[in-house]
Amino acid sequence: MTTDRLTNVAIVGGTHGNELAGIYLINRWQHNEFSRRDSFNTQLLLANTKAMSNNRRYMDSDLNRQFAAKCLNDMSLTNYEQSRAKVINQQLGPKGKPKTDLVIDLHNTTSNMGPTLLIPQRGEFYDLLAIYVRHHMPEAVIFLDEDHKPNDDHHLLCTTGRYGVIVEVGPVPQGVLKHRVTEQMARMTSLILDFVEHYNLGSLPELPNEIGAFRYLYSLTLPVDDEGRRVGMVHMSVEGNDFKPLSPGSPLFATFDGETIRYTGEKTVYPTFINEAAYYDNNLAMSLCEAATILNPLK
Amino acid sequence: MTTDRLTNVAIVGGTHGNELAGIYLINRWQHNEFSRRDSFNTQLLLANTKAMSNNRRYMDSDLNRQFAAKCLNDMSLTNYEQSRAKVINQQLGPKGKPKTDLVIDLHNTTSNMGPTLLIPQRGEFYDLLAIYVRHHMPEAVIFLDEDHKPNDDHHLLCTTGRYGVIVEVGPVPQGVLKHRVTEQMARMTSLILDFVEHYNLGSLPELPNEIGAFRYLYSLTLPVDDEGRRVGMVHMSVEGNDFKPLSPGSPLFATFDGETIRYTGEKTVYPTFINEAAYYDNNLAMSLCEAATILNPLK
């Protein structure tokens, strides 16, 4: 068994001000014992309070893109979210030498991703966590998001901790609170806390030898004309089918002229973040993933 | 057969700036023959251009609440949407003595309402239109929304015309363009234009004796505490079940403390606009409807 131990855990809500489940859950957990475990301390934090008040994702720039080491160290980046990022890095990090062992960041998506555990780094801790969560919540999806990247280059808030994950649950429109989605977020967060408790105490139950997961490959943009105007949308045969196979030659986009644009890749992929409202800013249509397997490092 | 005839029809998109289907369809129809029929003229209009540019529902106040005669005539109401309403009333109305015979206003909702034809007035034209649309599009829902109210008191943009309807399609998050939803909006709009053509030419096909519909009763607010803070959300057994029966005693809300609040009305009702994101501003949870029947006035 590992000698690794986690002393300080932080759960963050409201990193995006219009993703309500995390905000309501943090507010609730501040008044009950939900996040309490014996072997570690848990801090609860609301990240983008100004965007929350305005029911917007962000005020000046996306807070969950401000945590690369380069940005945190660049004192010329001074807008609201760039400032909040530096403060949150002081509170939870500092990145690279953090006082927080695990940051759990709570997010909603408009995409039909169900309860997804997003993992941006590799290692035995993550492998065991992913297997534990899937074992206890079979509907959970494990999403390995650029887990090869040096942590300093990651721009996600959760990468301020020694470990960090995102609990990403959808579908839910921005600014809407859905009961089922909120319960799924609470359930996944509770399982992560339970896992850390077992991990610390060396009391992990017998777990499967392996589980299925998805690893991010690259993103697709919406089709545009020569002047950059959108000329199509995600095809209805893809919409809502997050983490379902997309084979070469399948419909991908429908143009406004009624044409079908097909997926021309050479292998079957698994789209996700399909039609995520917030990604339209960058004209993104979806992320493509490949299927992956996580092996139990204790076997 | 009636001697009524429609000469000028207007189709409006972007009354809410983050409801994308209508905006994209109007832009498309400006460059093709989709909205053209022989017996009447069709005007295409984008209503809240500033909110569209900002990907917001509205800038200062909801444009689709500014068209009561009292507001249109009150020159002290001068914010952006109050000003746009007065200009649109000049273009399509004036309300009460309009140059436009029919205004079709295109909307999206985050609620699971499918393709819904919202009718805010009564009369033979509307009854025939509703029966025609349902006959050709069985998945369409007919929603009679305060159809007893004097037209001057209605605050909807579509009530600037002699006749007016809303094509309301969901579910789709704000700021997202969905292929299926967009196709449903185009299909329903096309059927309305076809109907007007038949109505004008006296060439309506044989239609059913009656169809089912829903009539608005009243709205429900989310549960709040003594200080007006939300203490619960729509119960997962209601979420997504727009136009499905809700019986006395059924779960209605889930409080953040895990309690279930039940529906205490005395008769079965049919909720809609369940969890519509935009209605949170007014703390609305849903609208309740009763089942209604529309009889064919030609039988």
Interface residues (C-beta under 8 A of the other chain):
Chain A: Y24 N27 R28 N55 T110 P171 P173 Q174 G175 V176 L177 K178 H179 R180 T182 E183 M233 V234 H235 M236 E239 A254 F256 N275 A277 Y280
Chain B: Y24 N27 R28 N55 T110 P171 P173 Q174 G175 V176 L177 K178 H179 R180 T182 E183 M233 V234 H235 M236 E239 A254 F256 N275 A277 Y280
